[in-house]
Amino acid sequence: MFHNMPEPIERRMHALETIDARDRVDGTSRLQRMRQVPPETGKLIAVLAASVPEGNYIEIGTSAGYSTLWLSLACQQLGRTITTYEILQEKARLAAETFRVAGVENIVELVMGDARSFLPQIKNISFCFLDAEKEIYGACYEAVIPNMVSGGLLVADNAINFREALQPMISRSLSDERVDALVVPIGTGVLVCRKI
C-alpha cells in the first residue's frame, strides 16, 4: 500500500497536510480547520483496514478526506469500497474535490449528512473509523458495534487528547464483552475495538 501509492493520492495528501499545518497556527477557527489525523495515524488505520474480514467500510467524519485517502489504499488493495459521512457542507465540498483529484471516486462514496441517521440501516460493518465531534462518539459506538461482523474493527481517533470528553465511551468499550479494546498511543491516541 505505502510503497506503490498512486501519485494523485500522494499529491493530495501532501496538499492537505500543508493546509492542516497552516490552519493549526494561523488562527483559523476550530470548525473551519481540517483537524485531520497525522500521517502515522493514517498509516495505522490503513493497515488495520486492510486486515479485516469482508463487510462494509464506513468513516464517520470526513473533513477534507485525508483519512479517507489512507483508507482508500486498503480498499484498493482488497477490491472494496468505503462510505464516508460528513455533516458540514463546506467540508463535504472539499472532500468531494479531494476524491476527484486523487482519483478515488470509484472507491469512496461521500454522503452529506449526519451519520447517526444512517447507521441503524448499515449491516455487516467490517471497519469503522470514527473521527467526528466528540459528543456523538458514544451514540456512534452503540449504533456500530451491534451491526459489526466478527473480527471487524471500530477505530476512534482522539482517545488521548480528548480523553476526558471520551472517557464514558472508552470505559464502555473497555468493559464491553462484545469487543476486545485498547487505546493505542499513536498520534492523538486511537481506541481500537475488535468485535468478538
C-alpha positions as CSV (number, residue, x, y, z in Angstrom):
1,M,0.0,0.0,0.0
2,F,2.6,2.5,1.1
3,H,5.4,1.5,-1.4
4,N,3.3,1.9,-4.5
5,M,0.9,4.7,-3.5
6,P,-0.7,6.3,-6.6
7,E,0.8,9.7,-7.3
8,P,-2.5,11.6,-7.3
9,I,-3.3,10.3,-3.8
10,E,0.2,11.2,-2.6
11,R,0.0,14.7,-4.1
12,R,-3.4,15.4,-2.5
13,M,-2.2,14.1,0.9
14,H,0.7,16.5,0.8
15,A,-1.5,19.4,-0.1
16,L,-3.9,18.6,2.7
17,E,-1.0,18.2,5.2
18,T,0.2,21.7,4.2
19,I,-3.3,23.2,4.7
20,D,-3.7,21.4,8.1
21,A,-0.3,22.6,9.4
22,R,-1.2,26.2,8.4
23,D,-4.6,26.0,9.9
24,R,-3.2,25.0,13.3
25,V,-1.1,28.2,13.6
26,D,-2.9,30.9,11.6
27,G,-6.0,31.5,13.7
28,T,-8.4,29.5,11.5
29,S,-11.4,28.8,13.6
30,R,-11.8,25.2,15.0
31,L,-14.7,24.2,12.8
32,Q,-13.1,25.5,9.7
33,R,-9.7,23.8,10.3
34,M,-9.0,20.4,8.6
35,R,-8.4,18.8,12.0
36,Q,-7.1,15.7,10.2
37,V,-5.2,12.8,11.6
38,P,-1.3,12.8,11.5
39,P,0.3,10.6,8.8
40,E,1.3,7.9,11.4
41,T,-2.4,7.5,12.3
42,G,-3.3,7.4,8.6
43,K,-0.9,4.6,8.1
44,L,-2.2,2.7,11.2
45,I,-5.8,2.9,10.0
46,A,-4.8,1.8,6.5
47,V,-3.0,-1.3,7.9
48,L,-5.9,-2.1,10.2
49,A,-8.5,-1.6,7.4
50,A,-6.5,-4.0,5.2
51,S,-6.7,-6.7,7.9
52,V,-10.5,-7.1,8.5
53,P,-12.9,-9.6,7.1
54,E,-15.3,-8.8,4.3
55,G,-18.0,-6.3,5.0
56,N,-18.9,-2.7,4.8
57,Y,-16.3,0.0,5.4
58,I,-17.5,3.3,6.9
59,E,-16.0,6.5,8.1
60,I,-17.8,9.0,10.4
61,G,-16.4,12.5,10.0
62,T,-14.8,13.0,6.6
63,S,-13.4,16.6,6.9
64,A,-11.4,17.2,3.7
65,G,-10.9,13.5,3.1
66,Y,-7.4,13.0,4.3
67,S,-8.0,9.9,6.5
68,T,-10.4,8.6,3.7
69,L,-7.4,8.6,1.3
70,W,-5.4,6.4,3.7
71,L,-8.4,4.0,4.0
72,S,-8.9,4.0,0.2
73,L,-5.4,2.4,-0.1
74,A,-6.7,-0.6,1.8
75,C,-9.9,-0.7,-0.2
76,Q,-8.0,-0.5,-3.5
77,Q,-5.8,-3.4,-2.4
78,L,-8.8,-5.5,-1.4
79,G,-11.2,-4.5,-4.1
80,R,-13.6,-2.9,-1.6
81,T,-15.3,0.5,-1.2
82,I,-15.8,2.9,1.7
83,T,-18.7,5.1,2.6
84,T,-17.8,8.3,4.4
85,Y,-20.2,10.7,6.2
86,E,-19.7,14.4,6.6
87,I,-22.2,16.8,8.2
88,L,-20.6,20.1,7.3
89,Q,-21.3,21.3,3.7
90,E,-18.0,23.1,3.2
91,K,-16.0,20.1,4.4
92,A,-18.1,17.8,2.2
93,R,-17.3,20.1,-0.8
94,L,-13.6,19.9,0.0
95,A,-13.8,16.1,0.4
96,A,-15.5,15.7,-3.0
97,E,-12.7,17.7,-4.5
98,T,-10.1,15.5,-2.7
99,F,-11.7,12.3,-4.0
100,R,-11.9,13.7,-7.6
101,V,-8.3,14.9,-7.8
102,A,-6.9,11.8,-6.1
103,G,-8.8,9.6,-8.5
104,V,-10.7,7.5,-5.8
105,E,-14.3,8.4,-6.7
106,N,-14.9,4.8,-7.7
107,I,-13.8,3.6,-4.3
108,V,-15.2,6.3,-2.0
109,E,-18.9,7.2,-1.6
110,L,-19.3,10.6,0.2
111,V,-22.6,11.1,2.0
112,M,-23.5,14.6,3.1
113,G,-25.5,14.3,6.4
114,D,-25.4,13.1,10.0
115,A,-24.1,9.6,10.1
116,R,-26.3,8.8,13.1
117,S,-29.3,8.9,10.7
118,F,-27.8,6.2,8.5
119,L,-26.0,3.9,11.0
120,P,-29.0,1.8,12.1
121,Q,-29.5,0.6,8.5
122,I,-25.9,-0.4,7.8
123,K,-25.3,-4.0,8.5
124,N,-22.2,-6.2,8.2
125,I,-19.7,-3.4,9.1
126,S,-16.2,-4.7,9.0
127,F,-14.4,-1.4,9.5
128,C,-15.4,1.9,11.0
129,F,-13.2,4.9,11.5
130,L,-14.7,7.4,13.9
131,D,-13.3,11.0,13.9
132,A,-16.2,13.4,14.4
133,E,-17.4,15.8,17.1
134,K,-16.7,14.1,20.4
135,E,-20.2,14.3,21.8
136,I,-21.5,11.8,19.2
137,Y,-18.9,9.1,19.8
138,G,-21.0,7.2,22.3
139,A,-24.1,7.1,20.1
140,C,-22.0,6.1,17.1
141,Y,-20.3,3.3,19.1
142,E,-23.6,1.9,20.2
143,A,-25.0,2.0,16.7
144,V,-22.0,0.4,15.0
145,I,-21.0,-2.4,17.3
146,P,-24.3,-4.4,17.1
147,N,-24.0,-4.3,13.3
148,M,-20.4,-5.2,13.0
149,V,-19.1,-8.6,11.7
150,S,-17.0,-10.8,13.9
151,G,-13.4,-9.7,13.6
152,G,-14.5,-6.2,12.4
153,L,-12.8,-3.1,13.8
154,L,-14.0,0.2,15.1
155,V,-11.2,2.7,15.4
156,A,-11.9,6.0,17.1
157,D,-9.4,9.0,17.0
158,N,-8.5,11.4,19.8
159,A,-8.6,8.8,22.6
160,I,-5.8,10.6,24.4
161,N,-6.0,14.3,23.6
162,F,-9.8,14.2,24.2
163,R,-9.6,11.5,26.9
164,E,-11.8,13.4,29.4
165,A,-14.6,14.0,26.9
166,L,-14.4,10.5,25.5
167,Q,-14.0,8.7,28.8
168,P,-17.6,7.4,29.1
169,M,-17.3,5.7,25.6
170,I,-13.7,4.5,26.3
171,S,-14.8,3.0,29.6
172,R,-17.8,1.4,28.0
173,S,-15.7,-0.2,25.2
174,L,-13.0,-1.5,27.6
175,S,-15.7,-3.3,29.7
176,D,-17.9,-4.3,26.7
177,E,-17.9,-8.1,26.4
178,R,-18.8,-7.8,22.7
179,V,-15.3,-6.4,21.9
180,D,-11.7,-6.5,22.7
181,A,-10.5,-2.9,23.1
182,L,-7.4,-0.9,23.8
183,V,-6.1,2.6,23.5
184,V,-3.0,2.9,21.2
185,P,-0.7,5.8,21.9
186,I,-0.1,6.9,18.3
187,G,-0.9,10.4,17.0
188,T,-3.6,11.9,19.3
189,G,-4.4,8.3,20.5
190,V,-6.7,5.8,18.9
191,L,-9.2,3.5,20.5
192,V,-9.2,0.2,18.7
193,C,-12.2,-2.2,19.3
194,R,-12.3,-5.6,17.7
195,K,-15.7,-7.3,17.5
196,I,-15.6,-10.7,19.1
